[in-house]
Amino acid sequence: MAPFHLLSRTAAGHRSTAEAVATEVVSAARVVRPMHFLSRVVLLLLLLVVPATPRAASPNTNAAPADPLVGQLLVASPDMGDPRFSHAVILIVQHSQDGALGIVINRPVGEQPIAKVLEAIGQDAKGVSGNVQVFAGGPVEPGVGFIVHSAEYHLAQTINIDGRVAVTSSPQVLRDIGHNAGPRKYLVAFGYAGWGPGQLENELAQHAWFTIPEDPKLVFDEDRAKVWDDAKARQTIPL
């Protein structure tokens, strides 16, 4: 799954939509910077599951590995001392001995026309309509885009997390949304949160975070201002 990126420059020195989106995403992402980051090499190892191809005609079999952390929601502890981590809720997309990757689901940046987002990543926006809420998915590589979405929609490069929620990094998803042919539910994010080998496990052991099972209501439907409170209410094991 080759990630898509915001473009960084435009002609005539004008501030582009890409720059505007990226600036807002970076500003929001600073609030939830994780303690440790994945390198770009680890990101590519996690994301390049299969090559980017046109939409798959058969049911998606590109399921995420059966890892107990994949598909969990990582919730910041109320006792976390660093305010940059305050109230962060992160969907764990990938986890292995090489590290972990997650998308913050409760940091909305602002609403943007789908056409402008497509133009910002250098894609044809012909015929698309509607707006999408853009989220700061994390502080690492804030120009890299991901779409977290309901699992009934799939492309060949989609990572099916748990049969209910999936993640795709392809501008085709945005085009499909703009043509009313996309997933029923979705969250458009730029940037991600990442950890190197053993680092997330160490932070969990230190009670910086706790985990709860993924719930599409929390991921897509809940008021973003209430996501952390609702996630905290679902905590079953005291820190």
SULGIVEN-V864133 format. One record per residue. N is the residue number from 1. RES is the residue in three letters. PHI is phi in whole degrees, 0 to 359 (* if undefined). OMEGA is omega in degrees with one decimal (NA if undefined). Layout:
N RES PHI OMEGA
N RES PHI OMEGA
This chain:
1 MET * -178.6
2 ALA 285 -176.6
3 PRO 290 175.0
4 PHE 261 -171.6
5 HIS 232 168.5
6 LEU 291 173.2
7 LEU 283 -173.4
8 SER 256 -173.4
9 ARG 221 171.4
10 THR 225 179.3
11 ALA 287 173.8
12 ALA 67 173.3
13 GLY 75 180.0
14 HIS 282 178.2
15 ARG 287 -174.7
16 SER 276 172.1
17 THR 301 178.6
18 ALA 301 -179.7
19 GLU 295 179.4
20 ALA 296 179.0
21 VAL 297 -178.0
22 ALA 298 179.8
23 THR 298 179.5
24 GLU 294 -180.0
25 VAL 296 179.5
26 VAL 299 -179.6
27 SER 299 179.8
28 ALA 291 -176.1
29 ALA 292 180.0
30 ARG 301 -177.8
31 VAL 292 -172.7
32 VAL 239 -177.4
33 ARG 297 179.0
34 PRO 290 -177.4
35 MET 291 -177.7
36 HIS 222 -176.8
37 PHE 240 170.4
38 LEU 280 172.3
39 SER 282 177.5
40 ARG 298 179.5
41 VAL 297 -179.9
42 VAL 295 177.1
43 LEU 304 -177.9
44 LEU 294 177.8
45 LEU 297 -179.0
46 LEU 284 -172.2
47 LEU 268 -174.6
48 LEU 278 -178.4
49 VAL 284 174.1
50 VAL 217 179.2
51 PRO 292 176.8
52 ALA 291 178.9
53 THR 221 176.7
54 PRO 299 -177.5
55 ARG 308 180.0
56 ALA 283 179.4
57 ALA 269 -178.4
58 SER 259 -179.9
59 PRO 304 -177.0
60 ASN 290 176.3
61 THR 246 -178.3
62 ASN 277 -176.4
63 ALA 279 175.9
64 ALA 293 179.8
65 PRO 301 -179.9
66 ALA 282 179.5
67 ASP 250 -175.3
68 PRO 297 179.5
69 LEU 271 -178.9
70 VAL 294 -178.0
71 GLY 89 175.3
72 GLN 281 170.4
73 LEU 261 179.0
74 LEU 267 -172.0
75 VAL 243 -179.6
76 ALA 295 177.2
77 SER 295 175.9
78 PRO 295 -179.5
79 ASP 265 179.6
80 MET 297 -173.3
81 GLY 284 -176.7
82 ASP 276 -177.3
83 PRO 297 177.8
84 ARG 294 -179.5
85 PHE 262 -171.9
86 SER 302 171.0
87 HIS 63 176.8
88 ALA 283 173.1
89 VAL 234 -170.4
90 ILE 233 173.9
91 LEU 277 178.5
92 ILE 280 -176.3
93 VAL 265 -179.1
94 GLN 221 174.2
95 HIS 207 177.9
96 SER 201 177.4
97 GLN 295 -179.5
98 ASP 272 179.5
99 GLY 140 -177.8
100 ALA 217 178.1
101 LEU 222 179.2
102 GLY 218 179.7
103 ILE 242 176.1
104 VAL 291 -175.0
105 ILE 251 -176.9
106 ASN 232 175.0
107 ARG 233 177.3
108 PRO 294 -179.2
109 VAL 259 -179.0
110 GLY 164 -179.2
111 GLU 270 -179.4
112 GLN 226 170.8
113 PRO 299 179.6
114 ILE 302 -179.7
115 ALA 300 -179.2
116 LYS 290 177.5
117 VAL 295 177.9
118 LEU 298 177.8
119 GLU 297 -179.3
120 ALA 293 177.3
121 ILE 253 173.1
122 GLY 75 -176.6
123 GLN 246 177.0
124 ASP 292 -178.7
125 ALA 250 -176.1
126 LYS 299 173.1
127 GLY 82 -179.2
128 VAL 276 178.7
129 SER 216 176.9
130 GLY 94 -179.4
131 ASN 240 172.5
132 VAL 227 171.4
133 GLN 279 179.1
134 VAL 262 -179.1
135 PHE 245 168.7
136 ALA 275 -175.7
137 GLY 283 179.8
138 GLY 153 -173.3
139 PRO 276 -177.6
140 VAL 274 178.6
141 GLU 46 -176.8
142 PRO 295 174.1
143 GLY 270 -179.5
144 VAL 270 -175.1
145 GLY 258 176.0
146 PHE 223 169.3
147 ILE 240 170.3
148 VAL 273 -173.8
149 HIS 208 176.3
150 SER 294 -165.6
151 ALA 278 177.1
152 GLU 290 178.0
153 TYR 263 178.7
154 HIS 205 164.7
155 LEU 246 -179.3
156 ALA 299 -176.4
157 GLN 266 -179.6
158 THR 293 171.0
159 ILE 264 177.7
160 ASN 275 -171.6
161 ILE 285 -174.8
162 ASP 211 -178.7
163 GLY 88 178.0
164 ARG 243 -178.1
165 VAL 233 179.9
166 ALA 223 178.7
167 VAL 225 175.9
168 THR 226 173.7
169 SER 245 -179.4
170 SER 209 177.0
171 PRO 295 178.5
172 GLN 300 178.8
173 VAL 298 178.6
174 LEU 297 177.9
175 ARG 298 179.7
176 ASP 295 176.6
177 ILE 300 -179.5
178 GLY 290 176.0
179 HIS 249 179.7
180 ASN 58 179.2
181 ALA 232 -176.4
182 GLY 267 178.8
183 PRO 294 178.8
184 ARG 296 -179.4
185 LYS 229 -177.3
186 TYR 199 178.0
187 LEU 217 -177.3
188 VAL 262 -175.4
189 ALA 230 172.0
190 PHE 240 -175.8
191 GLY 94 179.8
192 TYR 208 173.2
193 ALA 253 -176.3
194 GLY 219 179.0
195 TRP 225 176.0
196 GLY 277 -176.5
197 PRO 304 175.1
198 GLY 76 -172.8
199 GLN 286 178.4
200 LEU 294 177.7
201 GLU 301 179.2
202 ASN 294 -180.0
203 GLU 292 175.0
204 LEU 295 178.8
205 ALA 295 178.2
206 GLN 274 178.1
207 HIS 63 173.0
208 ALA 286 -179.9
209 TRP 224 163.7
210 PHE 226 -177.4
211 THR 240 172.0
212 ILE 224 177.9
213 PRO 296 175.3
214 GLU 299 176.7
215 ASP 222 -178.8
216 PRO 305 178.2
217 LYS 298 178.7
218 LEU 290 -176.3
219 VAL 291 -171.2
220 PHE 245 -165.1
221 ASP 259 -173.7
222 GLU 295 172.2
223 ASP 307 -175.4
224 ARG 302 179.9
225 ALA 289 -177.1
226 LYS 252 -173.8
227 VAL 300 -178.3
228 TRP 295 179.6
229 ASP 300 -179.8
230 ASP 292 176.8
231 ALA 295 179.6
232 LYS 297 -179.5
233 ALA 294 -178.8
234 ARG 268 179.1
235 GLN 299 -177.6
236 THR 252 -178.8
237 ILE 246 -179.5
238 PRO 300 177.4
239 LEU 283 NA
